[in-house]
Amino acid sequence: MAHSKRGTGGGTHAAAPWKMTPLTLSPEERRRMIAETAYYLAERRAFQGGDPVRDWLDAEAQIDEALTRSPM
């Protein structure tokens, strides 16, 4: 099954490049960003092994960190 890559493109993602602050980000936008990042974490290991819950939690931490570091 082929997956399209939207947003920032393909490849590895060390940190999310979004420029939104937690105050301007809707819960749905945050959830979408976390889901996309979790997908890329699983993709990085070729979808072998790992744990989807751990991927989600790691992605959530990455997104929250990126959002708190983003300039206003």
Backbone bond lengths (Angstrom), bond angles and torsions (degrees), N, CA, C in turn:
res aa  C-N    CA-C-N  psi(-1)  N-CA   C-N-CA  omega(-1)  CA-C   N-CA-C  phi
1 M - - - 1.444 - - 1.530 108.74 -
2 A 1.293 116.94 129.20 1.465 121.77 179.79 1.520 109.56 -89.95
3 H 1.306 116.12 139.75 1.466 121.94 177.29 1.515 108.54 -114.96
4 S 1.321 115.52 132.73 1.462 117.93 176.32 1.513 108.73 -81.68
5 K 1.295 115.72 149.22 1.454 121.25 178.72 1.516 107.61 -109.51
6 R 1.327 114.35 121.33 1.456 119.50 -179.38 1.510 109.54 -113.37
7 G 1.288 115.08 168.79 1.453 120.01 172.80 1.512 112.44 80.36
8 T 1.342 116.18 -107.96 1.452 121.00 -171.27 1.511 113.49 -86.13
9 G 1.322 119.10 -1.15 1.457 121.26 -179.16 1.503 111.32 93.77
10 G 1.320 116.77 -172.55 1.456 121.10 -175.59 1.509 112.03 -93.15
11 G 1.303 114.63 -172.36 1.450 120.32 177.22 1.508 112.24 94.54
12 T 1.307 114.85 -172.09 1.451 119.48 -178.40 1.515 109.95 -84.00
13 H 1.300 114.56 148.99 1.461 120.90 -177.59 1.515 108.47 -126.18
14 A 1.299 117.14 109.46 1.453 120.49 178.97 1.521 110.61 -76.46
15 A 1.314 116.61 -39.62 1.458 121.35 179.46 1.522 108.41 -150.57
16 A 1.295 115.60 152.52 1.455 120.29 -178.67 1.531 110.23 -70.89
17 P 1.328 118.60 133.95 1.460 121.57 -176.83 1.534 113.84 -90.80
18 W 1.324 118.63 10.91 1.463 120.87 -174.92 1.509 111.41 -68.74
19 K 1.325 115.67 148.58 1.456 122.01 -177.32 1.528 111.59 -115.16
20 M 1.307 118.17 41.07 1.459 121.40 178.49 1.523 108.67 -107.15
21 T 1.299 117.06 152.18 1.451 120.74 175.31 1.521 108.11 -99.14
22 P 1.328 117.38 158.13 1.466 118.82 178.17 1.531 112.97 -55.98
23 L 1.323 117.16 -26.92 1.462 120.30 -178.87 1.528 112.15 -74.17
24 T 1.324 119.14 -26.47 1.462 121.55 -178.38 1.519 112.56 -101.43
25 L 1.299 117.50 -1.36 1.453 122.60 -174.90 1.525 110.13 -98.02
26 S 1.329 116.26 124.86 1.462 119.43 177.42 1.528 109.07 -75.88
27 P 1.323 117.38 157.42 1.470 120.01 176.42 1.530 112.32 -57.15
28 E 1.319 118.00 -36.25 1.461 121.13 179.23 1.522 111.43 -68.38
29 E 1.341 117.70 -39.26 1.468 120.66 177.58 1.531 110.43 -65.03
30 R 1.316 116.83 -42.04 1.467 121.03 178.51 1.527 110.06 -62.98
31 R 1.320 117.62 -44.38 1.454 122.03 179.30 1.527 111.00 -61.52
32 R 1.334 116.73 -41.55 1.462 121.01 178.78 1.520 111.02 -63.96
33 M 1.323 117.11 -42.23 1.456 121.26 178.76 1.529 111.09 -63.16
34 I 1.325 116.23 -42.01 1.467 120.39 178.61 1.525 110.02 -64.78
35 A 1.328 117.22 -44.70 1.470 121.11 -179.59 1.522 110.86 -60.71
36 E 1.322 117.19 -43.59 1.464 120.87 -179.89 1.526 111.07 -64.78
37 T 1.317 116.54 -42.55 1.455 120.44 179.42 1.524 110.73 -65.89
38 A 1.332 117.72 -40.79 1.469 121.27 177.36 1.531 110.26 -61.50
39 Y 1.324 117.06 -39.56 1.459 121.09 176.95 1.532 110.42 -59.48
40 Y 1.330 117.03 -46.59 1.462 120.51 -179.24 1.531 111.79 -65.74
41 L 1.329 117.83 -33.38 1.462 119.92 175.87 1.531 110.45 -63.20
42 A 1.319 116.66 -44.09 1.472 120.70 177.83 1.527 110.41 -66.89
43 E 1.326 117.07 -40.36 1.456 121.08 179.38 1.529 110.70 -61.24
44 R 1.320 116.97 -39.14 1.462 121.98 -178.30 1.525 111.22 -57.90
45 R 1.328 117.40 -32.02 1.464 120.29 177.89 1.528 111.44 -100.97
46 A 1.330 116.64 21.24 1.468 124.28 177.65 1.533 111.79 58.53
47 F 1.324 116.72 32.32 1.464 123.02 177.47 1.525 112.51 57.68
48 Q 1.317 116.82 24.71 1.463 122.06 179.33 1.517 109.12 -105.98
49 G 1.327 115.94 132.13 1.457 120.27 178.48 1.515 110.82 65.45
50 G 1.286 115.25 -157.86 1.454 120.11 178.96 1.512 112.37 75.08
51 D 1.295 115.45 -175.53 1.455 123.01 -176.38 1.529 107.96 -142.07
52 P 1.333 117.93 123.36 1.466 119.93 -179.81 1.525 113.71 -58.23
53 V 1.319 116.49 -34.38 1.474 119.24 178.75 1.525 109.55 -67.85
54 R 1.320 117.22 -42.85 1.467 120.87 178.03 1.525 109.85 -63.51
55 D 1.348 117.34 -40.83 1.468 120.74 176.66 1.524 110.05 -58.48
56 W 1.332 116.85 -44.66 1.466 121.16 -179.20 1.526 110.12 -62.57
57 L 1.331 116.78 -47.65 1.462 119.93 -178.10 1.525 111.82 -64.58
58 D 1.327 117.15 -39.94 1.468 120.25 176.92 1.529 110.75 -65.31
59 A 1.325 116.29 -41.97 1.465 120.46 178.77 1.522 110.45 -64.47
60 E 1.309 116.95 -42.09 1.463 121.44 178.76 1.530 110.49 -59.70
61 A 1.316 116.65 -43.43 1.470 120.47 178.47 1.533 110.80 -63.92
62 Q 1.342 117.24 -41.65 1.471 120.62 178.99 1.522 111.09 -63.12
63 I 1.324 116.62 -45.36 1.468 120.44 -178.95 1.522 110.52 -64.80
64 D 1.330 117.37 -47.20 1.460 119.78 -179.74 1.521 111.57 -61.42
65 E 1.330 117.07 -39.17 1.461 119.96 177.32 1.529 110.96 -64.88
66 A 1.329 116.23 -44.06 1.467 120.01 179.82 1.531 110.73 -63.41
67 L 1.302 117.27 -38.64 1.462 120.44 -179.12 1.525 111.80 -69.64
68 T 1.312 117.19 -35.41 1.471 118.66 179.95 1.521 111.62 -76.02
69 R 1.350 117.53 -22.87 1.465 121.41 177.90 1.522 112.68 -88.05
70 S 1.331 118.25 -15.06 1.464 120.99 -176.75 1.514 111.24 -66.18
71 P 1.339 116.33 134.71 1.465 119.18 175.69 1.519 110.79 -70.74
72 M 1.287 116.81 152.36 1.469 121.71 -179.49 1.499 110.45 -75.26
